[in-house]
Amino acid sequence: MPLFLGVDMGTSSLKACVIDGEGHGAAGAKVPSETLSPGPGMYEVDGETCWWRGFLSLCGEISHSVPLSDIAGICVSSVCGSFIPVDGQGRQTHNAILYGIDRRAAKQAEELNEKYGPQLAARLGGPFTTHSVFPKILWLKERCPDVFHRTAFFLEPNNFVTFRLTGERAWDFPSAAGTTLVDRPALEWPGELFAAEGVDPARFPPLRWPLSVLGRVTAGAARETGLPEGIPVAVGACDINAEAAAARAFFPGDCVVVFGSTVSLLLTTERPAEVPGFVSGMSLLEGTFRVGAATASGSRFLQWMNRTFRSGDPEREQSPTGILILPWLDGARTPFHNPEARMTFNGMDGSATPGRMIRAGREALGYELSFLLSRIGEVRAVPDVLDVSGGLCNDRTLMGIISSITGKKLRLHRDVDASYGDALIAASASGFLPPDELKAMGGGGTMVFPDRALHEKFLPWSRCFRNLAENGGMTRP
């Protein structure tokens, strides 16, 4: 039976998953990555060292478990809202610049929004934010002109690797749309915008659908990686889309929440849906759409809370702590997109213990998700069951808090991740597994149900959180 390789390239690690044609795991591997911060509010990854060499290391690790000659298809995903500048041979001219936590181009985003107004935002699915790629390209143009002039292409991170495998370049539609880079009515790049801002549209590769074949492994790449020459490589997409594939939750009506370093949400719809402050665009399958959101919270925020209040374990008390925290470590992302917003602690008194503060931090993730779901719910229905993945879904206590705050049932996909979703996409793009069969494969997951009595206690605090968030919390003068 043929095998399919999925690789997810993150900011702290790269993961590989090999599955057979029935979706069963055959091998897995993990190697470290590293996030660099060359300045305040700036986050990067050295693509050559971390991603390409990491990919080669994964191939070596996998070869100890399965013959690489049995691999019949490949798909790679990476971080959303990010890009890497390269020369004509695919060598990086600058480190990859990361997603919305990187705030270096906040000024450029604001200037673009003022210059082009809501008309352009409507075409692109939202205004430019710190999650947008194009303002950061303009930052490079202004601040690093030598890098800008040496750059032949701006690639999405997964294509940095898949280009080396196939010699073909592409951005996938949902990832490009998620960073406000697609003229949605025309289904193409906003070339006039690029040209007007002094960026040659030819520096952007063609737009493709994630489940299509990008190209095939070249002879040179086969020699370097050990993978078979000629096997198909999928276009792929960024990690939230791969997580949706892993959960088989990329059909209209499905909603995926990924609790990773940050929290991401993806609701797939049958028609375009506009939610103010959220990014709308295409989903994995041609003809489907999505509403997307991302926060600055997640495990990064909880780690900060644990370091700051390190003397205490979370309280076991079930009732609300009465302490509200806006978990804005790196500014407020969806739906405010305010890079200057800061964390706010509300409701503390002299009885607040370190353990209570740590529990309040966990509640903050639930309140923030509840707030995002309520904003979406003002425009369209939100399903009663959320498909949840990411490292934090292994924390059953945290998931119970989030379920009771939101009132939603959670289907936890603990044993799969984006690399597994990539492997499924590889099988589909290779023609082995049609997309409509993915839904029926495996899946399942552990269910977490809300405590309805506790949910009623959380409701007024959820409303207070929303009021606090909508009134700006703490911002700099």
C-alpha positions as CSV (number, residue, x, y, z in Angstrom):
1,M,0.0,0.0,0.0
2,P,1.4,3.5,-0.9
3,L,2.4,5.9,1.9
4,F,1.9,9.6,2.1
5,L,4.1,12.2,3.8
6,G,2.8,15.3,5.5
7,V,5.1,17.9,7.1
8,D,4.2,21.0,9.1
9,M,6.8,23.6,9.6
10,G,6.3,25.7,12.7
11,T,8.1,28.3,14.7
12,S,9.3,25.9,17.4
13,S,9.4,22.6,15.6
14,L,8.8,20.7,12.4
15,K,6.6,17.6,12.5
16,A,6.3,14.8,10.0
17,C,3.5,12.2,9.7
18,V,3.4,9.3,7.3
19,I,0.1,7.5,6.7
20,D,-1.1,4.6,4.6
21,G,-4.0,4.8,2.2
22,E,-6.5,4.2,5.0
23,G,-5.3,7.1,7.1
24,H,-3.5,5.0,9.7
25,G,-0.2,6.4,11.0
26,A,2.9,4.6,9.8
27,A,5.7,6.8,11.0
28,G,6.3,10.2,12.6
29,A,9.2,12.5,13.5
30,K,9.9,15.9,15.0
31,V,12.8,18.3,14.9
32,P,13.3,21.7,16.5
33,S,12.9,25.0,14.9
34,E,13.7,28.5,16.3
35,T,12.0,31.9,16.3
36,L,14.3,34.9,16.1
37,S,13.4,38.4,17.4
38,P,15.9,40.9,15.9
39,G,14.0,43.8,17.5
40,P,10.9,44.8,19.5
41,G,7.8,43.4,17.9
42,M,9.8,41.6,15.2
43,Y,9.6,37.8,14.7
44,E,11.4,35.8,12.1
45,V,12.6,32.3,11.1
46,D,15.8,31.4,9.3
47,G,14.2,29.4,6.5
48,E,17.4,27.8,5.3
49,T,18.6,26.6,8.7
50,C,15.3,25.7,10.3
51,W,12.9,24.7,7.5
52,W,14.9,23.3,4.6
53,R,17.6,21.6,6.8
54,G,14.8,20.6,9.2
55,F,12.9,19.0,6.3
56,L,16.0,17.1,5.3
57,S,16.4,15.9,8.9
58,L,12.8,14.7,9.0
59,C,13.4,12.7,5.8
60,G,16.3,11.1,7.5
61,E,14.4,10.3,10.7
62,I,11.4,8.8,8.8
63,S,13.7,6.6,6.8
64,H,14.5,4.6,10.0
65,S,10.8,3.7,10.2
66,V,9.5,3.3,6.6
67,P,11.3,3.0,3.2
68,L,11.2,6.5,1.6
69,S,10.8,4.6,-1.7
70,D,7.2,3.8,-0.6
71,I,6.2,7.5,-0.3
72,A,3.7,8.2,-3.1
73,G,2.8,11.8,-2.3
74,I,3.9,14.8,-0.2
75,C,2.2,17.9,1.3
76,V,3.9,20.6,3.4
77,S,2.2,23.3,5.5
78,S,3.6,26.2,7.6
79,V,2.7,29.2,9.6
80,C,-0.1,31.4,8.2
81,G,0.3,35.1,7.5
82,S,4.0,34.8,6.8
83,F,6.4,35.0,3.9
84,I,10.0,34.5,2.9
85,P,11.8,36.6,0.2
86,V,14.0,34.5,-2.1
87,D,16.2,35.1,-5.2
88,G,15.6,33.4,-8.6
89,Q,17.2,30.1,-7.3
90,G,15.0,30.0,-4.3
91,R,17.7,31.1,-1.8
92,Q,16.4,33.3,1.0
93,T,17.5,37.0,0.8
94,H,16.0,37.6,4.3
95,N,14.7,35.5,7.1
96,A,11.0,34.6,6.9
97,I,8.9,37.3,8.5
98,L,6.1,35.9,10.6
99,Y,2.4,36.5,11.1
100,G,0.4,39.0,13.2
101,I,2.7,38.9,16.3
102,D,5.2,40.7,14.2
103,R,4.3,44.3,14.4
104,R,7.1,45.9,12.4
105,A,4.8,47.1,9.6
106,A,1.9,48.6,11.7
107,K,2.7,52.0,10.2
108,Q,2.6,50.7,6.6
109,A,-0.7,48.9,7.2
110,E,-2.2,52.0,8.6
111,E,-1.0,54.1,5.7
112,L,-2.4,51.6,3.2
113,N,-5.8,51.6,4.9
114,E,-5.9,55.4,4.9
115,K,-4.8,55.6,1.3
116,Y,-7.1,53.0,-0.3
117,G,-10.1,53.0,2.2
118,P,-12.9,50.5,2.6
119,Q,-13.3,49.9,-1.1
120,L,-10.1,47.9,-1.3
121,A,-10.7,46.2,2.0
122,A,-14.0,44.9,0.7
123,R,-12.2,43.4,-2.3
124,L,-9.5,41.8,-0.2
125,G,-11.7,40.6,2.6
126,G,-10.7,43.1,5.3
127,P,-8.3,45.9,6.0
128,F,-4.5,45.5,6.3
129,T,-3.4,44.5,9.7
130,T,-0.2,43.2,11.4
131,H,-1.2,39.8,10.0
132,S,-1.0,41.1,6.4
133,V,2.0,40.3,4.3
134,F,2.0,43.2,1.9
135,P,2.7,46.0,4.5
136,K,5.7,44.0,5.6
137,I,6.9,43.8,2.0
138,L,6.7,47.6,1.9
139,W,8.6,47.7,5.1
140,L,11.4,45.7,3.4
141,K,11.3,48.0,0.5
142,E,11.7,51.1,2.7
143,R,14.0,49.7,5.4
144,C,16.1,47.1,3.5
145,P,16.3,48.3,-0.1
146,D,19.2,46.0,-0.9
147,V,17.2,42.9,0.2
148,F,14.2,44.1,-1.7
149,H,16.1,44.6,-4.9
150,R,17.8,41.2,-4.6
151,T,14.5,39.5,-4.1
152,A,12.9,37.8,-7.1
153,F,9.9,36.2,-5.4
154,F,7.9,36.5,-2.2
155,L,7.0,32.9,-1.3
156,E,4.7,31.5,1.3
157,P,6.8,29.5,3.8
158,N,5.7,26.0,2.7
159,N,6.6,26.8,-0.9
160,F,10.1,27.6,0.2
161,V,10.5,23.9,0.7
162,T,8.1,22.6,-2.1
163,F,9.8,24.8,-4.7
164,R,13.1,23.1,-3.9
165,L,11.4,19.7,-4.3
166,T,9.6,20.5,-7.6
167,G,11.1,23.7,-9.1
168,E,7.5,25.1,-9.1
169,R,6.2,28.2,-7.3
170,A,2.7,29.0,-6.0
171,W,0.7,30.6,-3.2
172,D,-2.5,28.8,-2.2
173,F,-5.8,30.7,-2.3
174,P,-6.9,30.3,1.4
175,S,-3.5,31.3,2.8
176,A,-3.1,34.3,0.5
177,A,-6.7,35.4,1.2
178,G,-6.0,35.0,4.9
179,T,-3.4,37.7,4.7
180,T,-5.5,40.0,2.6
181,L,-3.6,39.3,-0.6
182,V,-6.4,38.1,-3.0
183,D,-8.7,40.2,-5.1
184,R,-11.7,38.0,-4.2
185,P,-14.1,39.0,-7.0
186,A,-11.4,38.5,-9.6
187,L,-9.7,35.5,-7.9
188,E,-6.3,36.9,-8.6
189,W,-3.6,39.0,-7.0
190,P,-4.4,42.7,-6.6
191,G,-1.8,43.5,-9.2
192,E,-2.8,47.2,-9.6
193,L,-2.1,47.7,-5.9
194,F,1.3,46.0,-6.1
195,A,2.3,48.1,-9.1
196,A,1.0,51.4,-7.5
197,E,3.2,50.7,-4.5
198,G,6.3,49.9,-6.5
199,V,6.2,46.2,-6.2
200,D,6.4,44.1,-9.4
201,P,3.4,41.8,-9.5
202,A,5.6,39.2,-11.2
203,R,7.3,38.7,-7.8
204,F,4.2,36.9,-6.6
205,P,3.9,33.2,-7.9
206,P,0.6,31.9,-9.3
207,L,-2.4,31.3,-7.1
208,R,-3.4,27.7,-6.8
209,W,-5.9,25.5,-4.8
210,P,-4.3,23.5,-1.9
211,L,-5.4,20.0,-3.0
212,S,-4.0,20.4,-6.5
213,V,-0.6,19.1,-7.6
214,L,2.1,21.7,-7.5
215,G,4.7,19.6,-9.3
216,R,6.8,16.5,-8.9
217,V,10.0,15.7,-7.1
218,T,12.9,16.4,-9.3
219,A,15.9,14.2,-9.8
220,G,18.1,16.6,-7.8
221,A,15.6,16.9,-5.0
222,A,15.3,13.1,-4.9
223,R,19.1,12.8,-4.5
224,E,19.2,15.3,-1.7
225,T,16.2,14.0,0.2
226,G,16.0,10.3,-0.5
227,L,12.4,10.7,-1.7
228,P,11.4,9.0,-5.0
229,E,11.8,11.1,-8.1
230,G,8.5,12.0,-9.8
231,I,6.1,11.6,-7.0
232,P,3.5,14.4,-6.7
233,V,3.8,17.3,-4.3
234,A,0.6,19.1,-3.3
235,V,0.3,22.9,-3.3
236,G,-0.8,22.7,0.3
237,A,-1.7,25.5,2.6
238,C,-0.8,27.1,5.9
239,D,-1.2,25.3,9.2
240,I,-4.8,26.2,10.2
241,N,-6.0,24.7,6.9
242,A,-4.0,21.5,7.6
243,E,-5.4,21.3,11.1
244,A,-8.9,21.5,9.5
245,A,-8.0,18.7,7.2
246,A,-6.7,16.6,10.1
247,A,-10.0,17.0,11.9
248,R,-11.9,16.4,8.6
249,A,-13.6,19.7,9.4
250,F,-13.3,21.7,6.2
251,F,-16.8,21.4,4.8
252,P,-19.5,24.1,5.1
253,G,-20.7,24.4,8.7
254,D,-17.5,23.1,10.3
255,C,-15.7,25.2,12.8
256,V,-12.1,24.5,13.8
257,V,-10.3,26.1,16.8
258,V,-6.5,25.5,17.1
259,F,-5.1,26.1,20.6
260,G,-1.4,26.4,19.8
261,S,1.2,29.2,20.5
262,T,-1.7,31.5,19.6
263,V,-5.4,30.6,19.0
264,S,-6.8,30.4,15.5
265,L,-10.4,29.9,14.4
266,L,-11.7,28.8,11.0
267,L,-15.4,28.6,10.1
268,T,-16.1,27.1,6.6
269,T,-19.2,28.4,4.9
270,E,-21.1,27.6,1.6
271,R,-21.2,31.3,0.7
272,P,-18.9,34.3,1.4
273,A,-19.6,35.8,4.8
274,E,-18.4,39.2,6.0
275,V,-17.8,39.6,9.7
276,P,-16.3,43.0,10.6
277,G,-12.8,42.7,11.9
278,F,-12.5,39.1,10.7
279,V,-10.8,37.9,7.5
280,S,-13.0,36.2,4.9
281,G,-11.9,34.4,1.9
282,M,-11.6,30.9,0.3
283,S,-11.4,27.6,2.1
284,L,-9.5,24.4,1.2
285,L,-12.0,23.2,-1.4
286,E,-12.8,25.3,-4.5
287,G,-16.3,26.7,-4.1
288,T,-16.2,26.9,-0.3
289,F,-15.4,29.9,1.8
290,R,-14.3,30.7,5.3
291,V,-14.3,33.3,8.1
292,G,-11.0,33.3,10.0
293,A,-9.7,34.8,13.3
294,A,-6.5,34.7,15.2
295,T,-5.5,36.0,18.6
296,A,-2.3,36.9,20.3
297,S,-3.0,34.5,23.2
298,G,-2.7,30.8,23.5
299,S,0.2,28.8,25.0
300,R,2.5,31.8,24.8
301,F,0.1,33.7,27.0
302,L,-0.3,30.8,29.5
303,Q,3.4,30.3,29.7
304,W,3.8,34.0,30.5
305,M,1.2,33.7,33.2
306,N,2.9,30.7,34.7
307,R,6.3,32.5,34.7
308,T,4.8,35.6,36.3
309,F,2.7,33.8,38.9
310,R,5.1,30.8,39.2
311,S,4.5,30.1,42.9
312,G,0.9,29.0,42.3
313,D,-0.9,26.1,40.7
314,P,-4.3,26.8,39.1
315,E,-7.1,26.8,41.7
316,R,-9.5,23.9,41.4
317,E,-12.5,26.1,42.2
318,Q,-15.1,25.7,39.5
319,S,-16.9,29.0,39.8
320,P,-15.6,32.1,37.9
321,T,-12.7,33.8,39.5
322,G,-14.2,37.3,38.9
323,I,-10.9,38.4,37.4
324,L,-10.9,39.4,33.7
325,I,-7.7,39.5,31.7
326,L,-7.4,40.8,28.2
327,P,-4.6,38.4,27.0
328,W,-3.0,40.8,24.6
329,L,0.7,39.9,24.8
330,D,1.5,41.3,21.4
331,G,-1.4,43.7,20.8
332,A,-5.0,42.9,20.0
333,R,-5.6,40.9,16.9
334,T,-9.1,39.8,15.7
335,P,-11.3,41.7,15.6
336,F,-9.5,44.9,16.7
337,H,-6.1,44.7,15.0
338,N,-4.6,47.2,17.4
339,P,-0.9,46.5,17.8
340,E,-0.6,49.1,20.6
341,A,-3.3,47.4,22.8
342,R,-1.9,45.9,26.0
343,M,-2.9,43.3,28.5
344,T,-5.5,44.5,31.1
345,F,-6.2,42.9,34.5
346,N,-9.6,43.8,35.9
347,G,-11.3,42.7,39.2
348,M,-8.2,41.9,41.3
349,D,-8.2,42.6,45.0
350,G,-6.1,41.7,48.0
351,S,-7.4,38.2,48.1
352,A,-6.1,37.3,44.6
353,T,-3.6,34.4,44.9
354,P,-1.1,33.2,42.3
355,G,-3.3,30.1,41.8
356,R,-6.4,32.2,41.2
357,M,-4.5,34.4,38.7
358,I,-3.3,31.4,36.7
359,R,-6.9,30.1,36.6
360,A,-8.0,33.6,35.5
361,G,-5.5,33.3,32.6
362,R,-7.2,30.1,31.5
363,E,-10.6,31.7,31.8
364,A,-9.3,34.5,29.6
365,L,-8.8,32.1,26.7
366,G,-12.4,31.0,27.1
367,Y,-13.8,34.5,27.3
368,E,-11.8,35.6,24.2
369,L,-13.1,32.6,22.2
370,S,-16.6,33.2,23.4
371,F,-16.3,36.9,22.3
372,L,-15.1,35.9,18.8
373,L,-17.9,33.3,18.4
374,S,-20.5,35.9,19.5
375,R,-19.2,38.3,16.9
376,I,-19.5,35.7,14.2
377,G,-22.9,34.7,15.5
378,E,-24.2,38.2,14.8
379,V,-23.7,37.4,11.0
380,R,-24.2,33.7,10.7
381,A,-24.9,30.6,12.7
382,V,-22.1,29.0,14.7
383,P,-22.2,25.2,15.1
384,D,-22.9,23.7,18.5
385,V,-19.8,21.5,18.2
386,L,-16.3,22.9,17.7
387,D,-13.5,20.8,16.4
388,V,-10.4,21.5,18.5
389,S,-6.8,20.7,18.0
390,G,-3.4,22.0,19.0
391,G,-1.2,21.3,22.0
392,L,-3.4,22.8,24.6
393,C,-6.3,20.5,23.8
394,N,-4.4,17.9,25.9
395,D,-5.2,20.0,28.9
396,R,-8.6,18.5,29.9
397,T,-9.1,21.0,32.7
398,L,-8.5,24.0,30.3
399,M,-10.9,22.5,27.7
400,G,-13.6,22.0,30.4
401,I,-13.3,25.7,31.3
402,I,-13.5,26.8,27.7
403,S,-16.5,24.5,27.0
404,S,-18.4,25.8,30.0
405,I,-17.6,29.5,29.2
406,T,-18.6,29.2,25.5
407,G,-21.4,26.8,26.0
408,K,-20.1,24.8,23.1
409,K,-19.3,21.1,22.8
410,L,-15.7,20.4,22.0
411,R,-14.5,17.5,19.8
412,L,-10.8,17.2,20.8
413,H,-8.5,15.8,18.1
414,R,-5.6,15.0,20.4
415,D,-3.9,12.4,18.3
416,V,-3.6,14.3,15.1
417,D,-2.1,17.6,14.1
418,A,-1.4,19.7,11.0
419,S,1.2,17.2,9.7
420,Y,-1.5,14.5,9.7
421,G,-3.8,16.8,7.8
422,D,-1.0,17.4,5.3
423,A,-0.6,13.7,4.8
424,L,-4.3,13.4,4.1
425,I,-4.0,16.3,1.6
426,A,-1.1,14.5,0.0
427,A,-3.2,11.4,-0.5
428,S,-6.0,13.4,-2.0
429,A,-3.8,15.5,-4.3
430,S,-2.2,12.2,-5.5
431,G,-5.5,10.9,-6.6
432,F,-5.6,8.2,-4.1
433,L,-8.3,9.7,-1.8
434,P,-11.0,12.0,-3.2
435,P,-11.9,14.9,-0.8
436,D,-15.4,13.6,-0.2
437,E,-14.0,10.4,1.2
438,L,-11.9,12.2,3.8
439,K,-14.9,13.1,6.0
440,A,-15.7,9.4,6.5
441,M,-12.1,8.4,7.3
442,G,-11.2,7.9,11.0
443,G,-11.9,11.0,12.9
444,G,-13.9,10.8,16.0
445,G,-12.2,12.6,18.8
446,T,-12.9,12.9,22.5
447,M,-16.0,15.0,23.4
448,V,-16.1,17.6,26.1
449,F,-19.5,18.9,27.2
450,P,-20.2,22.2,28.9
451,D,-21.4,22.3,32.5
452,R,-24.7,24.1,31.9
453,A,-25.0,25.4,35.4
454,L,-21.4,26.7,35.3
455,H,-22.1,28.2,31.9
456,E,-24.9,30.3,33.4
457,K,-22.4,31.6,36.0
458,F,-19.9,32.5,33.3
459,L,-22.4,34.3,31.1
460,P,-22.3,37.7,32.9
461,W,-18.5,37.6,33.0
462,S,-18.4,36.9,29.3
463,R,-20.5,40.0,28.7
464,C,-18.2,42.0,31.0
465,F,-15.2,40.7,29.0
466,R,-16.7,41.8,25.8
467,N,-17.4,45.2,27.2
468,L,-13.9,45.5,28.5
469,A,-12.4,44.4,25.1
470,E,-14.6,46.7,23.0
471,N,-13.7,49.7,25.2
472,G,-10.1,49.2,24.3
473,G,-8.6,47.8,27.5
474,M,-5.2,49.4,28.1
475,T,-3.6,51.2,25.1
476,R,-0.5,53.4,24.9
477,P,-1.0,57.2,24.7
